């Protein structure tokens, strides 16, 4: 399992379009199926650790607001009240050339821009995508791209993914696996956190949630949308999209009887599911061809999304402009001219009516 990045275009997927070299955390199986690789950097921050102890002002997160995995990590940072302890930066949603001064290097990926900079174009030179106030440059390393951070730490091969947890003291990468980062933020910084009482990993639900994640939520929903959208054969697409909607029906039924996936407690798995579902109608039904039904067609899933969105520490990390801009402008084989559709999904501010489950 590897929920590490939001990427996913295959090079030369469309032979009539000259494809830039994209940073990918995925490959293709024999049947044309999308296969995600395991994140290579998985060090742990732990109390008593000589290498990576929990300390204030030592660690930094590189975040793409468009990426569901990074988006979840940023929400956890706020939910725990650690934004004063761990700094973060935010990349532009459109992938750019990561070595713009090297004509022989064709790699495109997450790049940094400052608010008010010149708008970016998609990797084929189309469109105009603003540098808005949500962008936060990396002022510690002054890196111009996430790739540059990986390279400075000795990783020249990538994939150059977000979220990326960086140690400012040793100038090294701690971790680029979102599930591991989530757990560390939940467990290891309580003495520094504003909200140490927040625990998204309740022990009594640990086995149940792990099983639900490993058998359903991650493979068929979180990763299922990518398996559908980046399939390279009809067979692979049919299998992925069938499993996706079977799982959505299962989750719709589960959430008809309880407020959250584990009952009445909001957990890490709810956060992970939410990050996929909030992108489903604005992006995936169009871009990933997951259009059998919409989330608005599932009353309980829609209520669940609105419920989680109503949490202020989650809501402030959701940037629909970044979400739509990234997907629709960064993968030329899927959307040559970077045209962004008008639909932004259901009204997330509407009442969720889920309080009655308490």
N, C-alpha and C positions, 0 to 999 in steps of 0.2 A: 504494500500500500504506500502510495506516495502523493499526498496532497501538498505539493510544494509550490506550484506556481500556476499562473493563469495562462500558460502558453499552449501553443498548440498548432502551429501551422507546419505543414510538411513542405520541405523544399521541392521545387519543381512539380508541385501538384497540378499545375495547369501549364502545359507545354507551350501555349501560345503567349504566355506572359513571362517576361524575364523576372524570376523570383529572387528577391534579396535573400541573403543567408540569415535565417532566423534562429535565435537562441531557443532551443526546444528542450523540454524535459520529457519528451515522449518519442516513441518509435512506432513502427507499423509491423503487425504480425503477418503471418503467412496468408491469412484470409482477409487482409486489408483492415484489421481491427486496430484501433487506437490503444497503445500500450504505454502507460506512464512508468517512468523509472523511479528508483529509490533515491532520495536526497542523500548526497554524499557527506555533507557536514552536519554531524549530529553530536556535538559535544554538549555537556550538561553543566548548567549553573547549579551548584549545590552548596548548602551550608557546610562549612568545614573544608571545602575544596581548596587546594592550593593553586589550582589552575584557574578556575572560574567561580569564585565565591560571589554571593549576592552583595553588591555594593551600589550605593547611590552615585549617579553621574558617571558611571563607568561604561554602560552599555548603550548601544544605539540601534534602532530598528529602521531598516530601509523598507518603505511601504509603497505599494501601488494600490490606490483606493479602488481601482477597477478589479483587482484580483480578489476573488472570494477568500482565498487562504490568508492573504495579508490583511484583508479587511477584518476578518475574524480576530486576528492577533491584535489589531489596533483597538477593536472593541474591548477585548480582554484587558488591555492596558488601562483603558478608562474605567471599566467596571471594577477593577481592583484598586483604582486610584494610584496608579504608578507613573502617570505622565510627568510628574515632577521628579521622578527617579531615573527613568529611562527616556532618553531623547528619541525623536524620530524625524525622518525626512520623507517627503512625498514626491514621487516621480511624475512626469507628464504621462497622460494616458496613452498617447500615440507613440508607438515604437519609432525610435530614430536611429541613425547611424551611430554606432558606439565608438568608432574611430574615424571621425569626419575628416581628419587630415591625411588619412591613408587611403588612397584611391584603390589600392589592391585588396583592402579589407572590406568585405561586403556585408558584415554582420550588422543586424538591426536588433535592438532590444530596448529595455527600460532606460530612459535618459532623464537627466535633471535639467530643468529650466527654472527661471525666476518668474514670479508674477509680472506681467507686463512685457515680457520678452516677445520677440517676433513670433507670430503663429507658426506652428509646425505643419508640415505636409505629410501625407502617408508615405510609406517606403517607395512608392512608384512616382512620387512627386505631385500627387493630386490632393486637392482640398486645402483647407486653412483652419487649423484647430488651435484655439486660443490658449494662451498661457495665463490661467486664471489665478485667483487669490488662494486657491487650495494648495498650490504648489509650494513645497518647502525644500529648498536646496540643502544638500549635505555640507554644512559649514565646518565640520570637523576635518574630513579628508579633502573637501572641495572637489570631490569626484564629479565628473560630468555624466557618468553612467553607472549603473549597478555593476556592469561588467568591469569597470575600472577598479571598483572595490574588490571584487573577486581576484582580479589580476594582481593588485597590490598585496594580496595575501597569499600569492603563489599559486592560485588556481587559474590557469590559462585555458582550460578546456571547457569549463562550465558544466551544465547549463547555468546561466546567470539569472537566478530566480529571485522572486520576492515571496514571502517575507525573508529578510536577511537580518540576523542578529549579530552585531559586530561589537567587538571588545575594543574600546578606545585606549585602554591601558596597554595592552599587548599588541594592538593593531593587527588583530587576527579575527577570523570568522569563528563564531561560536556555533551557530546552527542556521540552516536554511530549511528545516522541516517544520511546517506550521503546527502539527500536532504536538511535537516536542516543545516548541516555544510556548504554546498555550499552557501546557502542564507546568512548565517552569514559572511562568508569570503567576499562575494560580497558587503554586505551592511554596516557592522559594524566597519571595520578597515580602512576606507578611509583616515583618518587623519594620519595613519601610513604607508599607502601603497605607493609603488613607482609608481603605475599606478592607481590612484584613478578614473581616467576618464573611465576605463574599467567597463562596466555595462552589465552583462549578463542577467539582469532581466529588460528589458525596459518596462516601465509602459504601453505603448500603445499596447504591445503584451501579457500582462500578462494573460488575460482571454483566449485568443486564444491558447497560449502555454500550459496553465494548462489543458484545455479541450483536446488538442491533446495528452498530456502526459497521462492523466487519462483514456482516452478511447482507445488509440492505442499504443503509444510508450512504456509506462511502462508495461501494462498487457500482451500485445501480442508479444513484441519484447524484451525489456530488461529482463523481467521475463519470456517471452515466450520461450526463449532458454532453461531455466532451467525447465520449465514446460514440455518441450519436453524431455529433457535429463534425468530427474529424475522421469518421469512418471512410475508408477508401474502396469499399465494395458494398453493393446493395445488401449482401448477406450480413456483413458486419453491422451495418446500419439497422437493419430489421431486428437483429438480435438485441442490440443496445436499446433501441427505442421501445421495443416490446417490454424489456425488463424495467426500463424507466417508468413506464406508465402502470405496469403491474405494481411497482413499489409505491407510486403516488396513491394508487387506490388503497393499498394497505395502510399507508400513513394517514390518509383521509379518514379511514375507519378508526384507527387508533386514536386520533385526535378528536373524534366525536365523543369520546368517553372520558378524556382527561385533558388538562390544559397544556401539558408539555409531554415530551416523549417518555419521560420517566415517571410521570404522575403530576404532582403539584409543585415540583421544584424545577426551576430553570437551570439547565446544565450546558456543558460544553457542546453536547451533541445537538441541542436545540439551536445553539449559535451557529454551528456548522450547517445544519439543514437550512436555517433561515438565509444564510448567505447565498445559497444556491437558489432558493425559491424567490428571493427578492429580485433576482436577475432573470427569472424564467420568462415572464411575460414581456418585459421590455427588450430582451435580447434573444434568449434561447429559442423561443417559438419561431422566430424568423431566421436567426443566424445559424442555429444548430439543427433546424428542421424538426424540432420536438413539438410539432403542432397538432398532435392528436386531440389534446385539450389544453386549456390555459389554467393557471392557478385560480383565476376568477371563477372557473367552473367547478372548483372544489370549495364549498363553503367553509369547511374546517381548516383546510390549509390556508385559505385566504385570511381567515380570522387569526390563525397562528402567526402569519407574517405581520399582520397589523399589530398584534399583541407584542411581539418582540420589538418591532419598530418603535413602539410607544416608549420603550426604555431609552431615556435620554442619552445614556452612554453608548448605546448602539446607534441611535438615530443620527448622532452627529458625525458618525463615520461613513454614513451612506451618501455617496455623491453620484447621483444618477447621470450627471453629465460625463463624469469620468468613466463610469461603467459603460455607457453607450458608446462614447468616443473611442475607448480602447478597442472593444470588440470590432466595431464597424470600420475602424481605420487602420488597424495594425496588421491585418492578414490579407494581402493583395489577392491571393488565390481564391479567397471567399468573397471579396468585395473590392474589385479593382479600383474603383474611383472614390472609395471612402465615403459613400453616401450614407448618412445617418438617418434611419427611419424616424418618423414623427412620434410614434407611440412610446410612452414612458411607463406603461403598466397601470395597474389600478391605483386608486387613491389610498395611499398608505396611512393618511391621517384620519380616515373614517373610523368610527367606533368598532372595536374588535369583539365586544360582547363575550369575552372569554372569562370574565371575573366570576361567573356563576359556577365555575368548576371548583371554586374554593369552598 
